[in-house]
């Protein structure tokens, strides 16, 4: 844990979640302290919220733009409930952070933490959110970064019809390169610029 704390910047923190078979726990780690909270919400309740949110998303995709707008408020309510359950108990550890590393556990990996809400605001409006499969990734040496962006886009057989157009916009704004469709491969991701 000391190595992890040393790897964090002054304005960064880690929120790691764990389920011990009975309770869901949140661990908050920054450069100076470690906090632990046994969350009042259970994993079954969180999963119910997740399923409600996923149903809401699927429904909004099937009814088009106009109808989807009516589903915005119910989605925000679900995201607020999740934010209260998962973020509020550790809010003192994330206050003032410009970057928050989230390490989910189990089904929480499918949760869009950046969209969780608290006090009517999305988490991404307060801080940069980076979701990691494990905190140990922060201990690895970072690869050399190059200027510009590598943008990969795939429309999932027409399921995301605007994604390639959006990728071109991102690429132009960040002076990057786009690999789309069949060219959006693991090899393209790992190739040197």
C-alpha positions, 0 to 999 in steps of 0.5 A, a space after each residue: 500500500 505504501 508503494 501505491 500511496 507513493 505512486 499517487 499525485 497530490 491531487 489523486 486518490 484511489 477508490 477500490 471496492 470489494 465484496 467479502 461475501 456478505 458486505 460491500 466495502 470501499 477503500 479510499 487511498 491517497 498519498 497520506 491516508 487510507 480509509 475504509 467504509 463498509 457500505 450500507 448497500 448490498 451487492 444485490 441492491 447495487 445489481 438491481 440498480 445496474 439492471 434498471 439502468 441497463 434496461 433504461 439504456 436499451 429502451 432508449 436505444 429502441 425508441 429513438 431520440 425523441 422518446 429517449 429524452 423521456 428516459 433521461 430523468 429516470 436514468 439520472 435518478 438511478 445514477 443518483 441512487 448509485 452515487 449515494 450508495 457508492 460515492 457518498 460514504 467516501 466523499 471526504 476522500 475524493 473532495 478536491 481531487 483532480 483525478 480519481 482512480 476507481 477499482 471496481 469489484 465483480 459486477 461493479 466493473 460494468 458500472 459507468 462510474 463517471 456517470 454516477 451522480 451526487 447532489 445533482 452532478 455527475 462524478 465526471 463533472 467534479 474530477 477526471 475518472 479513471 477506471 482500472 481493473 486493479 490498483 497494481 496497474 498504478 505501480 507499473 512503469 507508464 509507456 512513453 507517450 506521443 503527441 496526438 491521439 490514437 482513435 479506434 472506432 467500430 460501429 458494432 455492425 451498425 449498432 453505433 452508426 455515428 461512432 466513426 464520424 465522432 472518431 474523426 472529430 476527436 482525431 481532428 481536435 487532438 491531431 490524431 490518427 483514426 483506425 475504424 471498422 476492421 482496422 480498429 484492431 489490437 495490433 493498431 492499438 499496440 503499434 508504434 505511432 
